[in-house]
């Protein structure tokens, strides 16, 4: 029986890895749409901007509205196109990461995902879970490939709320049985 590994093109993990995002982003484009929730942007927004600038890349940063839904995906696609973004960086939990992957897919551009919590398996998957504006499950958006880069800064994960780490442990155990 054959086995197959389906994974992101690049997986980067380590303490302080967020300060290296410009190095990985430089392979993908010249201007990023950076989106994330409030906590995620506080945790790593400035470091992302500084690292991109160090590699002569620019970005526009936009707060994620909280739901991976068609309206949010379309809003971010329109903003990215207006600003001339040629790749996406999504930072935070599962919903913003799924939104970032969907935005990149709609635009046919690369995506870097930066999880800030351990309680999600969205970073490495070739799938976005899309909901209605009110948070009701709508559909799975199956993507043609996994993210171009997953960057996990273990310092950010370690400083996330304890509840998210515990939730991540439970999710990992559940995923073992699902798989």
Number of C-alpha atoms within 10 A of each C-alpha: 2 3 4 5 5 10 17 18 12 14 16 15 12 12 13 14 17 25 18 19 24 23 14 19 24 14 10 19 17 18 21 27 26 27 26 29 20 15 14 23 22 11 20 19 18 14 19 23 20 18 20 24 13 14 16 12 18 19 22 16 18 17 14 25 17 16 21 25 26 17 14 20 22 15 13 25 22 14 14 25 12 9 14 15 21 20 25 31 26 32 31 25 25 24 25 30 31 26 27 33 33 29 27 25 20 12 17 11 16 23 29 29 30 28 28 30 26 26 20 21 15 20 29 22 17 19 19 24 19 22 18 15 15 8 12 11 13 13 12 11 15 14 14 9 16 21 27 22 24 25 22 24 22 19 15 21 19 14 12 17 12 13 12 17 18 13 15 17 15 12 15 16 11 11 11 8 7 7 5
